[in-house]
């Protein structure tokens, strides 16, 4: 199995790393009820220890200091992987909009043409109890929440705004071997994260947990490894 989970120092012409072994498709009792639906055809649930094992494949000299300095702050998680996400739809990296005004402060958008540093970095923190991930932004050290109570086009917007982790901050990670792509599912509403390519204005390319299934490139991402 090959994977697009690569070190960022080798975005061009890199050899693929070994992809993590996938979890069984059957629902597991530790996960929230919203996340216990059948696994989409062709996709497999990925567990935390398998993603975390991919860290450390490259020299720390290849990575930015922001990613290195924030690693220890996720020490309470059972496993931590530092990841940059690139939308398959528009080929842009997901960024935390740290400087956006309220209520969209910390919104996640796939808008960076290249990886530039901590704004495009996330710590994927695995929890053995719930068998889910929390995503912590390296830009502001806050956890990504699904804004279920937002209305209109902002409903279910992903925002790095939480100091702790609850149901709003939990996700499942999926991998598709044939496509060599990754997807995220919110355990809050059971919906998959999509990149809003058709949006305009300040939320163009925003990430929202709003898709009932992985329907194509809008819900698909490439993952790149940030060395600890």
Secondary structure, DSSP 4 states (H G I P E B T S, - for coil): -EES-EEGGGSSSPPPEEPPPBPPSS--TTS-GGG-SPPPTT-EEB-HHHHHTTTTSS-GGGS-HHHHHTGGGGTTSSEEEEEEEEETTT--EEEEETTPPTTSTTEEEEEESS--SGGG-EEEEEETTTTEEEEEETTTS-EEEEETT--GGGTTEEEEEESS-SGGG-EEEEEETTTTEEEEEETTTSPEEEE-TT--GGGTTBEEEEESS--SGGG-EEEEEE--
